[in-house]
Amino acid sequence: MKIAIFSEMGNNQKYSRDFPNARTDVAWSLVLDAPMCHLQNLPNDKFDLGIVIIPKNNPNIDLNHIRKVCNKVSVMQEGPHWFYQDYSVEQQFHYYNTLVDADWIYCHNESDVSYYLGLGCKDVRVMRSLMISDGLTSRRKTLVDNYGDLPSPKAMIGGNFVSWYGGFDSYIVARELDYPISAPSMGRKQEQENSIEDINYLPYMTWREWIETLGNYNVGVHLMRTHAAGTFAMNCGFHGIPCIGYKGLDTQEILHPLTTVEVGDLERAKQLALQLKEKKFYKLCSETSLKRFEKNYTEESWKINWSKINE
C-alpha cells in the first residue's frame, strides 16, 4: 500500500532515518515509507491509505478533506482513549462522529480495543509502538554480562508531578531503591519540582539523546495511569532496563511482565523495587525485557505484526 500519515506536524515530506526526534509517529512514517502530511494543505500525491493523527488541542478534523487524496482513511489514537471527554460538548460529538466515520481505528493497546468498539467504531486494530534504533547504542551490547552492576546504580522515573504522568507515585516507589533518582523535564513539569532535593531533572534533549542517556540507568519506574503509546517502557526494554509500571499498557505488559502491577498498587510496586536490588531477580527481568523486545518491538517484528493486522 501507498500510505501517508496526516498530523499537525506534517509538511508533506518524508523524514530521514537519522532524524534526531524520531518519536513513535515519526518511526511509523519511516517504517511505512510514508510522508508526514499536513492536515489542511494536502499533498499532490494520491494514497491507498491515510492515517490521521487528530491533534489533542485541535480536534476539528474533516476526514472527507483527507479522502480527497486517500482511498481509505483511518484514525490513529492520540493520547488516552478518554482524552476527548475534556473537550467542549460540541467538540466531543464532532470527535465521536469523526471516529465512527473512519474506515477503521488504530489504537495503542489491547485494552483500548473494546472501548472503541463499544463507541461504535466498526473496525479497531492495535498498531504497536516503535522505535528506530539506527545508530543507537543499546546497553545490552556493553553491559549484557553485568546486569545492573554499574559503578553508581541510578533510577529513572518517567514523568513529572502531575496526574497525567503520575510522577509522585513513581518517586515514592523509586525511593525504595535507595539509588539517585533522575527524571526528564516534560511540558507539564511544575516549577516547584526543582526544589525536590533528591531528584535530578534532566534538561530538554532530543529523542536520540534521551535514548542514549537512559542507557546509563539501572531501573525505570513509570507508574502512569494515562495509557497511550507507552514509549518509556519500550525505551527501557531496548536497553534491557527493568521497568516498574501499571497494567493496561501493552509495552509494559509485554516487555516487563515481572514488574507490572495493578493500577494504584504502590505496595506491590515497592516490593518489586526491593526485589530488583537482588541480582538474580534483576538479571531475570533484564533478560526477559531484552528477549521480548527482539520478539515484539524491533523494526522487523513490527512489520510482521503490521502485515498481520492489515490482512
Residue frames as qw, qx, qy, qz and C-alpha x, y, z in Angstrom:
[[0.000, 0.886, 0.464, 0.000, 0.00, 0.00, 0.00],
 [0.316, 0.414, -0.048, 0.853, 0.98, 3.59, -0.60],
 [0.446, -0.689, -0.533, 0.206, 0.47, 5.23, 2.78],
 [0.159, 0.545, -0.145, 0.810, 0.54, 8.75, 4.19],
 [0.395, -0.498, -0.621, 0.458, 0.33, 9.91, 7.81],
 [0.007, -0.708, -0.207, -0.675, -1.53, 13.17, 8.48],
 [0.543, -0.536, -0.458, 0.457, -0.69, 15.14, 11.62],
 [0.066, -0.986, -0.116, 0.096, -0.34, 18.68, 12.93],
 [0.435, -0.656, 0.425, 0.447, 3.45, 18.33, 12.43],
 [0.731, 0.309, 0.534, 0.292, 3.11, 17.27, 8.81],
 [0.045, 0.720, -0.240, -0.649, 4.83, 19.10, 5.97],
 [0.824, 0.513, 0.046, -0.236, 4.09, 16.67, 3.10],
 [0.384, 0.671, -0.632, 0.053, 7.62, 15.25, 3.23],
 [0.927, -0.155, -0.331, 0.084, 9.35, 12.08, 4.38],
 [0.451, -0.827, 0.334, -0.022, 11.74, 12.02, 7.32],
 [0.511, 0.533, -0.665, 0.114, 15.30, 10.73, 7.12],
 [0.847, -0.267, -0.457, 0.041, 16.19, 7.73, 9.25],
 [0.543, -0.024, -0.413, 0.731, 18.70, 9.76, 11.28],
 [0.219, -0.707, -0.175, -0.650, 16.10, 12.37, 12.28],
 [0.200, 0.258, -0.682, 0.654, 17.05, 13.31, 15.88],
 [0.423, -0.024, 0.481, -0.768, 13.46, 13.45, 17.21],
 [0.457, 0.029, -0.767, -0.450, 12.19, 10.17, 15.77],
 [0.466, -0.071, 0.609, -0.638, 9.35, 9.66, 18.22],
 [0.499, 0.177, 0.844, -0.081, 6.75, 6.95, 17.65],
 [0.555, 0.717, 0.288, -0.308, 4.78, 8.79, 14.96],
 [0.241, 0.779, -0.496, -0.299, 7.99, 9.51, 13.04],
 [0.301, -0.291, 0.906, 0.070, 9.09, 5.89, 13.46],
 [0.611, 0.423, 0.641, -0.192, 5.80, 4.74, 11.94],
 [0.485, 0.819, -0.046, -0.304, 6.28, 7.03, 8.97],
 [0.010, 0.665, -0.715, -0.216, 9.81, 5.71, 8.45],
 [0.401, -0.086, 0.912, 0.005, 8.92, 2.02, 8.62],
 [0.549, 0.570, 0.588, -0.165, 5.93, 2.55, 6.30],
 [0.377, 0.043, 0.426, 0.821, 7.93, 4.76, 3.92],
 [0.027, 0.792, 0.593, 0.142, 5.13, 7.28, 4.37],
 [0.183, 0.422, -0.066, 0.886, 5.33, 11.07, 4.18],
 [0.156, -0.506, -0.619, 0.581, 4.11, 13.06, 7.18],
 [0.116, 0.475, 0.499, 0.716, 1.42, 15.22, 5.63],
 [0.112, -0.028, 0.247, -0.962, -0.35, 18.42, 6.56],
 [0.199, 0.412, 0.838, -0.296, -3.95, 18.12, 7.75],
 [0.329, 0.761, 0.282, -0.483, -5.15, 21.07, 5.65],
 [0.309, 0.740, -0.427, -0.418, -2.65, 21.73, 2.86],
 [0.932, 0.043, 0.355, -0.066, -2.89, 18.35, 1.18],
 [0.378, -0.394, 0.657, 0.520, -0.07, 16.76, -0.84],
 [0.485, 0.446, -0.373, -0.653, -0.33, 16.41, -4.59],
 [0.192, 0.169, -0.957, -0.137, 0.08, 12.62, -4.49],
 [0.787, -0.215, -0.173, -0.552, -2.71, 10.07, -4.10],
 [0.075, -0.366, 0.873, -0.314, -2.57, 7.31, -1.45],
 [0.511, -0.207, -0.807, -0.211, -4.19, 3.95, -0.75],
 [0.566, -0.605, -0.535, 0.164, -4.40, 4.73, 2.96],
 [0.058, 0.645, -0.221, 0.729, -4.27, 7.87, 5.04],
 [0.579, -0.403, -0.613, 0.356, -3.60, 7.53, 8.78],
 [0.075, -0.754, -0.061, -0.650, -4.90, 10.60, 10.59],
 [0.470, -0.247, -0.579, 0.619, -3.50, 11.61, 13.99],
 [0.148, -0.841, -0.363, -0.372, -6.07, 14.06, 15.36],
 [0.250, 0.400, -0.410, 0.781, -4.35, 16.87, 17.32],
 [0.319, -0.425, -0.737, 0.418, -5.27, 16.89, 21.01],
 [0.076, -0.489, -0.279, 0.823, -5.75, 20.65, 21.04],
 [0.362, 0.385, -0.241, -0.814, -7.47, 20.99, 17.66],
 [0.421, 0.070, 0.904, -0.023, -9.79, 18.03, 17.09],
 [0.548, 0.613, 0.259, -0.507, -11.97, 19.65, 14.41],
 [0.141, -0.334, 0.774, 0.519, -10.71, 17.50, 11.55],
 [0.740, 0.398, 0.071, -0.538, -12.75, 16.72, 8.43],
 [0.607, -0.163, 0.746, 0.222, -11.97, 13.23, 7.14],
 [0.640, 0.657, 0.398, 0.016, -13.71, 13.99, 3.86],
 [0.151, 0.931, -0.297, -0.149, -10.98, 16.53, 3.22],
 [0.369, -0.505, 0.764, 0.159, -8.35, 13.79, 3.67],
 [0.704, 0.265, 0.659, -0.005, -10.35, 11.46, 1.42],
 [0.464, 0.837, -0.083, -0.277, -9.64, 13.81, -1.48],
 [0.303, 0.696, -0.648, -0.056, -6.20, 12.19, -1.70],
 [0.161, -0.270, 0.927, -0.207, -6.75, 8.82, 0.05],
 [0.519, -0.122, -0.718, -0.447, -8.85, 5.78, -0.92],
 [0.666, -0.506, -0.546, 0.052, -9.17, 4.70, 2.72],
 [0.011, -0.654, 0.314, -0.688, -8.86, 6.84, 5.84],
 [0.697, -0.382, -0.572, 0.204, -8.10, 5.55, 9.33],
 [0.235, -0.858, 0.164, -0.425, -7.71, 7.41, 12.62],
 [0.635, 0.119, -0.611, 0.457, -4.78, 6.75, 14.94],
 [0.556, -0.751, -0.345, 0.087, -5.42, 7.10, 18.66],
 [0.328, 0.548, -0.273, 0.719, -3.65, 10.13, 20.13],
 [0.221, -0.380, 0.514, -0.737, -3.27, 10.06, 23.90],
 [0.207, 0.100, 0.914, -0.335, -5.52, 8.04, 26.22],
 [0.012, -0.386, -0.800, -0.458, -8.86, 6.95, 24.79],
 [0.176, -0.755, -0.599, 0.201, -10.78, 9.18, 27.23],
 [0.346, -0.200, -0.003, 0.917, -8.89, 12.39, 26.46],
 [0.026, -0.360, -0.479, -0.800, -11.60, 13.84, 24.20],
 [0.364, -0.676, -0.638, -0.053, -14.03, 13.98, 27.13],
 [0.338, -0.545, -0.207, 0.739, -12.31, 17.16, 28.32],
 [0.128, 0.197, 0.437, 0.868, -13.39, 18.91, 25.09],
 [0.418, 0.110, 0.154, -0.889, -16.49, 21.08, 24.84],
 [0.646, 0.240, 0.663, -0.293, -19.70, 19.10, 24.31],
 [0.632, 0.701, -0.051, -0.326, -19.82, 20.17, 20.67],
 [0.235, 0.666, -0.701, -0.100, -16.22, 19.03, 20.10],
 [0.442, -0.183, 0.857, -0.194, -16.90, 15.71, 21.85],
 [0.731, 0.437, 0.452, -0.266, -19.68, 14.91, 19.41],
 [0.503, 0.775, -0.316, -0.216, -17.56, 16.04, 16.47],
 [0.066, -0.548, 0.834, -0.013, -14.70, 13.82, 17.62],
 [0.601, 0.065, 0.758, -0.243, -17.07, 10.88, 18.08],
 [0.712, 0.616, 0.189, -0.278, -18.53, 11.35, 14.60],
 [0.294, 0.755, -0.566, -0.154, -15.01, 11.51, 13.16],
 [0.311, -0.342, 0.882, -0.090, -14.11, 8.17, 14.78],
 [0.641, 0.271, 0.685, -0.214, -17.20, 6.32, 13.57],
 [0.582, 0.755, -0.027, -0.301, -16.80, 7.84, 10.09],
 [0.027, -0.655, 0.725, 0.214, -13.28, 6.43, 9.70],
 [0.769, 0.222, -0.537, -0.268, -12.78, 3.22, 7.74],
 [0.831, -0.288, -0.438, 0.187, -11.04, 1.84, 10.82],
 [0.332, -0.895, 0.221, -0.199, -9.27, 2.88, 14.01],
 [0.687, 0.242, -0.538, 0.424, -5.69, 2.18, 15.03],
 [0.541, -0.802, 0.040, -0.249, -5.24, 2.15, 18.80],
 [0.065, 0.721, -0.643, 0.249, -2.24, 1.80, 21.11],
 [0.176, -0.275, 0.879, -0.347, -3.16, -1.08, 23.40],
 [0.274, -0.229, -0.910, -0.209, -5.26, -4.22, 23.51],
 [0.095, -0.466, -0.683, 0.554, -7.08, -2.62, 26.45],
 [0.172, 0.367, -0.044, -0.913, -8.21, 0.20, 24.12],
 [0.102, -0.064, -0.824, -0.554, -9.87, -2.08, 21.56],
 [0.122, -0.521, -0.843, 0.058, -13.08, -2.80, 23.46],
 [0.022, -0.582, -0.280, 0.764, -13.50, 0.90, 24.24],
 [0.158, 0.340, -0.401, -0.836, -13.52, 1.96, 20.60],
 [0.176, -0.198, -0.900, -0.347, -15.67, -0.98, 19.57],
 [0.103, -0.556, -0.732, 0.381, -18.10, -0.01, 22.33],
 [0.065, 0.483, 0.016, -0.873, -18.23, 3.54, 20.96],
 [0.680, 0.587, 0.332, -0.288, -19.44, 2.11, 17.66],
 [0.134, 0.678, -0.600, -0.402, -16.24, 2.07, 15.61],
 [0.919, 0.229, -0.039, -0.319, -16.64, -0.71, 13.07],
 [0.898, 0.236, -0.222, 0.297, -13.03, -1.90, 12.86],
 [0.324, -0.890, 0.303, -0.109, -10.33, -1.43, 15.53],
 [0.895, 0.235, -0.241, 0.293, -6.71, -2.58, 15.19],
 [0.571, -0.761, 0.123, 0.282, -3.74, -2.28, 17.54],
 [0.616, 0.686, -0.196, 0.335, -0.75, -0.54, 15.94],
 [0.787, -0.415, -0.183, 0.417, 2.25, -1.20, 18.13],
 [0.131, -0.953, 0.203, 0.185, 4.63, 1.49, 19.23],
 [0.869, 0.320, 0.041, 0.375, 8.00, 1.52, 17.51],
 [0.231, -0.880, 0.259, 0.324, 11.46, 2.99, 17.81],
 [0.761, 0.604, -0.169, 0.163, 14.03, 3.20, 15.01],
 [0.739, -0.611, 0.155, 0.238, 17.30, 2.04, 16.53],
 [0.715, 0.544, -0.010, 0.439, 19.67, 3.03, 13.69],
 [0.325, 0.607, -0.286, 0.667, 22.86, 4.44, 15.19],
 [0.551, -0.669, 0.177, -0.467, 21.71, 3.95, 18.79],
 [0.326, 0.332, -0.837, 0.289, 23.76, 2.03, 21.33],
 [0.777, -0.448, -0.287, -0.336, 21.78, -0.44, 23.38],
 [0.398, -0.680, 0.538, -0.300, 23.03, -1.09, 26.90],
 [0.972, -0.040, 0.210, -0.097, 22.83, -4.80, 26.11],
 [0.767, 0.562, -0.205, 0.235, 25.92, -4.53, 23.90],
 [0.259, 0.623, -0.504, 0.539, 28.19, -3.23, 26.65],
 [0.319, -0.385, 0.605, -0.620, 26.63, -4.42, 29.91],
 [0.798, -0.049, -0.413, -0.436, 24.98, -7.69, 28.99],
 [0.699, -0.003, -0.665, 0.263, 27.14, -9.61, 31.46],
 [0.144, 0.184, -0.506, 0.830, 26.81, -7.15, 34.32],
 [0.355, -0.563, -0.708, -0.238, 23.03, -6.95, 34.74],
 [0.342, -0.879, -0.236, -0.233, 22.92, -3.73, 36.66],
 [0.727, -0.460, -0.080, 0.503, 26.38, -3.68, 38.17],
 [0.326, 0.800, 0.022, 0.503, 27.02, -0.12, 37.07],
 [0.431, 0.164, -0.464, 0.756, 29.59, 1.76, 39.16],
 [0.139, 0.101, 0.423, -0.890, 26.83, 4.02, 40.51],
 [0.047, 0.449, 0.877, 0.163, 23.33, 2.47, 40.22],
 [0.158, 0.146, 0.062, -0.975, 20.66, 5.02, 39.27],
 [0.263, 0.506, 0.816, -0.092, 16.89, 5.08, 38.80],
 [0.059, -0.038, -0.332, -0.941, 14.87, 6.99, 36.21],
 [0.306, 0.500, 0.689, -0.427, 11.26, 7.94, 36.80],
 [0.373, 0.322, 0.675, 0.549, 9.21, 8.52, 33.69],
 [0.015, 0.701, 0.428, 0.570, 7.34, 11.77, 34.25],
 [0.058, 0.339, -0.292, 0.893, 6.61, 14.86, 36.26],
 [0.021, -0.229, -0.781, 0.581, 4.44, 15.54, 39.31],
 [0.490, 0.117, -0.073, -0.861, 1.03, 15.84, 37.63],
 [0.751, 0.081, 0.541, -0.370, -1.84, 13.37, 37.38],
 [0.728, 0.580, -0.240, -0.276, -1.12, 12.82, 33.68],
 [0.505, 0.525, -0.669, 0.146, 2.28, 11.25, 34.42],
 [0.867, -0.455, -0.183, -0.085, 1.82, 10.06, 38.00],
 [0.453, 0.597, -0.478, 0.459, 5.28, 11.30, 38.89],
 [0.413, -0.575, 0.469, -0.528, 4.64, 11.29, 42.64],
 [0.967, -0.100, 0.136, -0.190, 3.75, 7.58, 42.57],
 [0.830, 0.422, -0.241, 0.273, 6.92, 6.82, 40.62],
 [0.101, 0.697, -0.455, 0.544, 9.01, 8.92, 43.00],
 [0.677, -0.474, 0.369, -0.426, 7.71, 7.15, 46.13],
 [0.995, 0.048, 0.086, -0.004, 8.48, 3.75, 44.63],
 [0.652, 0.596, -0.287, 0.371, 11.89, 4.75, 43.27],
 [0.219, -0.749, 0.439, -0.446, 12.96, 5.89, 46.74],
 [0.926, -0.284, 0.205, -0.143, 12.77, 2.24, 47.88],
 [0.867, 0.385, -0.144, 0.282, 15.78, 1.51, 45.69],
 [0.512, -0.775, 0.111, 0.353, 17.95, 4.00, 47.58],
 [0.620, 0.183, 0.352, 0.677, 19.56, 4.97, 44.26],
 [0.004, -0.369, 0.065, 0.927, 20.00, 8.52, 42.91],
 [0.414, 0.602, 0.680, -0.071, 16.80, 9.43, 41.05],
 [0.062, -0.207, 0.341, 0.915, 16.52, 11.34, 37.77],
 [0.414, 0.618, 0.634, -0.211, 13.53, 12.49, 35.74],
 [0.340, 0.334, 0.445, 0.758, 13.02, 14.07, 32.32],
 [0.098, 0.395, 0.234, -0.883, 11.65, 17.60, 32.08],
 [0.201, 0.460, 0.800, 0.328, 8.29, 17.32, 30.32],
 [0.018, -0.457, -0.293, -0.840, 5.89, 20.00, 29.16],
 [0.547, -0.672, -0.359, -0.346, 3.69, 19.61, 32.25],
 [0.607, -0.077, -0.491, 0.621, 6.56, 19.98, 34.73],
 [0.302, -0.913, -0.261, -0.091, 5.72, 22.24, 37.67],
 [0.242, 0.783, -0.336, 0.463, 8.22, 24.92, 38.68],
 [0.563, -0.649, 0.382, -0.340, 8.26, 23.73, 42.31],
 [0.997, 0.032, -0.039, 0.064, 9.61, 20.35, 41.22],
 [0.533, 0.613, -0.362, 0.458, 13.04, 21.93, 41.00],
 [0.297, -0.658, 0.447, -0.528, 13.01, 22.24, 44.79],
 [0.970, -0.203, 0.028, -0.132, 12.80, 18.45, 45.29],
 [0.210, -0.801, 0.555, 0.077, 16.27, 17.77, 46.60],
 [0.531, -0.267, 0.795, 0.122, 16.62, 14.11, 45.68],
 [0.710, 0.534, 0.454, 0.067, 15.55, 14.29, 42.03],
 [0.273, -0.397, 0.426, 0.766, 17.96, 15.27, 39.27],
 [0.578, 0.682, 0.344, -0.286, 15.90, 16.81, 36.47],
 [0.586, 0.033, 0.509, 0.630, 17.42, 16.30, 33.05],
 [0.150, 0.490, -0.127, -0.849, 17.43, 19.21, 30.60],
 [0.758, 0.524, 0.164, -0.351, 15.37, 19.04, 27.43],
 [0.267, -0.417, 0.758, 0.424, 17.06, 16.80, 24.88],
 [0.568, 0.274, -0.499, -0.594, 16.33, 15.28, 21.51],
 [0.945, -0.091, 0.032, -0.311, 14.81, 11.82, 21.34],
 [0.822, 0.335, -0.392, 0.242, 18.14, 10.29, 20.33],
 [0.113, 0.524, -0.553, 0.638, 19.92, 12.00, 23.22],
 [0.687, -0.351, 0.268, -0.577, 17.22, 10.69, 25.56],
 [0.980, 0.055, -0.168, -0.095, 17.72, 7.08, 24.44],
 [0.617, 0.414, -0.482, 0.464, 21.48, 7.33, 24.90],
 [0.171, -0.506, 0.461, -0.708, 21.08, 8.95, 28.34],
 [0.843, -0.261, 0.060, -0.466, 18.54, 6.37, 29.51],
 [0.881, 0.201, -0.417, 0.100, 21.10, 3.62, 28.89],
 [0.262, 0.454, -0.590, 0.614, 23.10, 4.86, 31.88],
 [0.534, -0.346, 0.347, -0.689, 20.36, 3.91, 34.36],
 [0.010, -0.135, 0.984, -0.117, 19.60, 0.61, 36.08],
 [0.080, 0.460, 0.864, -0.189, 15.88, 0.76, 36.80],
 [0.152, -0.256, -0.301, -0.906, 12.92, 2.59, 35.31],
 [0.037, 0.439, 0.784, -0.438, 9.78, 3.47, 37.27],
 [0.174, -0.045, -0.314, -0.932, 6.79, 4.85, 35.38],
 [0.059, 0.408, 0.866, -0.284, 3.51, 4.50, 37.25],
 [0.188, 0.148, -0.209, -0.948, 1.49, 6.47, 34.72],
 [0.428, 0.367, 0.751, -0.343, -2.26, 5.91, 34.72],
 [0.480, 0.683, -0.061, -0.547, -2.60, 7.72, 31.40],
 [0.682, -0.046, 0.685, 0.253, -2.28, 4.85, 28.95],
 [0.507, 0.768, -0.116, -0.374, -1.20, 5.75, 25.45],
 [0.698, 0.579, -0.420, -0.033, 1.83, 4.77, 23.33],
 [0.883, -0.449, 0.123, 0.060, 3.92, 3.57, 26.28],
 [0.614, 0.684, -0.304, 0.249, 7.26, 4.72, 24.91],
 [0.258, -0.733, 0.552, -0.302, 9.06, 4.87, 28.29],
 [0.831, -0.200, 0.502, -0.131, 8.58, 1.14, 28.92],
 [0.859, 0.494, 0.080, 0.108, 9.59, 0.41, 25.31],
 [0.289, 0.832, -0.389, 0.272, 12.74, 2.52, 25.56],
 [0.511, -0.571, 0.599, -0.233, 13.69, 0.72, 28.78],
 [0.927, 0.093, 0.356, -0.067, 13.14, -2.61, 27.03],
 [0.645, 0.726, -0.201, 0.129, 15.53, -1.60, 24.25],
 [0.095, 0.712, -0.600, 0.351, 18.29, -1.32, 26.85],
 [0.674, -0.117, -0.717, 0.132, 17.20, -4.28, 28.97],
 [0.024, -0.228, 0.485, -0.844, 16.35, -1.96, 31.87],
 [0.173, -0.456, -0.866, 0.108, 13.60, -3.39, 34.12],
 [0.164, -0.278, -0.067, -0.944, 10.65, -1.01, 34.35],
 [0.014, 0.369, 0.820, -0.438, 8.03, -0.95, 37.11],
 [0.237, -0.002, -0.249, -0.939, 4.71, 0.14, 35.65],
 [0.561, 0.162, 0.492, -0.646, 0.94, -0.29, 35.60],
 [0.395, 0.256, 0.862, 0.189, -1.15, -2.85, 33.73],
 [0.390, 0.778, 0.403, -0.285, -3.15, -1.74, 30.72],
 [0.196, 0.839, -0.371, -0.348, -0.16, -0.60, 28.67],
 [0.957, 0.285, -0.054, -0.008, 1.00, -3.09, 26.02],
 [0.470, 0.654, -0.481, 0.346, 4.65, -2.06, 26.09],
 [0.335, -0.546, 0.592, -0.489, 4.74, -2.51, 29.87],
 [0.871, -0.100, 0.352, -0.328, 2.89, -5.84, 29.97],
 [0.901, 0.416, -0.118, 0.036, 4.75, -7.36, 27.01],
 [0.499, 0.622, -0.443, 0.410, 8.28, -6.19, 27.84],
 [0.021, 0.388, -0.653, 0.650, 8.18, -6.14, 31.65],
 [0.680, -0.355, -0.513, -0.384, 5.71, -8.81, 32.81],
 [0.658, -0.230, -0.590, 0.407, 7.60, -9.45, 36.07],
 [0.240, -0.205, -0.316, 0.895, 7.48, -5.81, 37.18],
 [0.250, -0.330, -0.401, -0.817, 3.91, -4.91, 36.15],
 [0.013, -0.239, -0.774, 0.586, 1.33, -4.14, 38.83],
 [0.022, 0.722, 0.679, 0.131, -2.34, -3.27, 39.01],
 [0.091, 0.634, 0.071, 0.765, -3.14, 0.42, 38.71],
 [0.432, -0.728, 0.085, -0.525, -2.70, 2.01, 42.13],
 [0.929, -0.329, -0.142, 0.090, -0.89, -0.92, 43.75],
 [0.138, 0.843, -0.425, 0.299, 2.03, 1.02, 45.18],
 [0.707, -0.507, 0.466, -0.159, 2.56, -1.61, 47.86],
 [0.924, 0.154, 0.309, 0.167, 3.41, -4.27, 45.29],
 [0.523, 0.796, -0.101, 0.288, 5.43, -1.79, 43.24],
 [0.218, -0.824, 0.461, -0.244, 7.62, -1.02, 46.27],
 [0.851, -0.254, 0.459, -0.013, 8.13, -4.73, 46.89],
 [0.834, 0.473, 0.159, 0.237, 9.31, -5.14, 43.29],
 [0.191, 0.904, -0.282, 0.259, 11.72, -2.22, 43.70],
 [0.520, -0.636, 0.555, -0.131, 13.37, -4.02, 46.60],
 [0.912, 0.082, 0.396, 0.067, 13.46, -7.27, 44.63],
 [0.644, 0.739, -0.037, 0.194, 15.27, -5.52, 41.78],
 [0.140, -0.843, 0.499, -0.145, 18.17, -4.92, 44.16],
 [0.773, -0.236, 0.589, 0.021, 18.67, -8.70, 44.17],
 [0.021, 0.510, -0.656, -0.556, 20.99, -9.65, 41.32],
 [0.239, 0.126, 0.948, 0.171, 19.16, -12.88, 40.39],
 [0.293, 0.701, 0.605, -0.238, 15.78, -11.18, 40.00],
 [0.120, 0.788, -0.169, -0.580, 17.29, -8.18, 38.24],
 [0.114, -0.326, 0.803, 0.485, 19.02, -10.45, 35.74],
 [0.278, 0.375, 0.883, 0.052, 15.80, -12.36, 35.04],
 [0.241, 0.816, 0.365, -0.378, 13.85, -9.13, 34.45],
 [0.020, 0.708, -0.405, -0.578, 16.60, -7.69, 32.24],
 [0.186, -0.121, 0.895, 0.386, 16.90, -10.84, 30.12],
 [0.302, 0.546, 0.773, -0.118, 13.13, -11.05, 29.79],
 [0.228, 0.839, 0.135, -0.475, 12.79, -7.49, 28.50],
 [0.035, -0.560, 0.620, 0.549, 15.63, -7.95, 26.00],
 [0.229, 0.089, 0.937, 0.247, 14.19, -11.16, 24.59],
 [0.261, 0.673, 0.666, -0.189, 10.70, -9.73, 24.36],
 [0.124, 0.774, -0.129, -0.607, 11.94, -6.56, 22.71],
 [0.076, -0.325, 0.791, 0.512, 13.61, -8.64, 20.00],
 [0.188, 0.307, 0.928, 0.098, 10.42, -10.64, 19.52],
 [0.105, 0.748, 0.645, -0.115, 7.92, -7.79, 19.54],
 [0.004, -0.939, -0.142, 0.313, 9.44, -4.33, 19.07],
 [0.402, -0.299, 0.492, 0.712, 12.21, -4.46, 16.51],
 [0.346, 0.438, -0.256, -0.789, 11.51, -2.96, 13.11],
 [0.289, 0.111, -0.874, -0.375, 11.22, -6.40, 11.51],
 [0.047, -0.319, -0.907, 0.271, 8.82, -7.72, 14.15],
 [0.244, 0.483, 0.266, -0.798, 6.76, -4.55, 13.79],
 [0.354, 0.310, -0.536, -0.701, 6.44, -5.14, 10.04],
 [0.205, -0.096, -0.969, -0.100, 5.26, -8.70, 10.64],
 [0.050, 0.455, 0.717, -0.526, 2.62, -7.51, 13.08],
 [0.261, 0.451, -0.070, -0.851, 1.57, -4.71, 10.71],
 [0.323, 0.135, -0.764, -0.542, 1.01, -7.20, 7.91],
 [0.136, -0.241, -0.948, 0.160, -0.99, -9.41, 10.24],
 [0.114, 0.515, 0.545, -0.651, -3.39, -6.72, 11.45],
 [0.331, 0.554, -0.132, -0.752, -3.91, -5.38, 7.93],
 [0.266, 0.015, 0.914, 0.306, -4.56, -8.64, 6.09]]
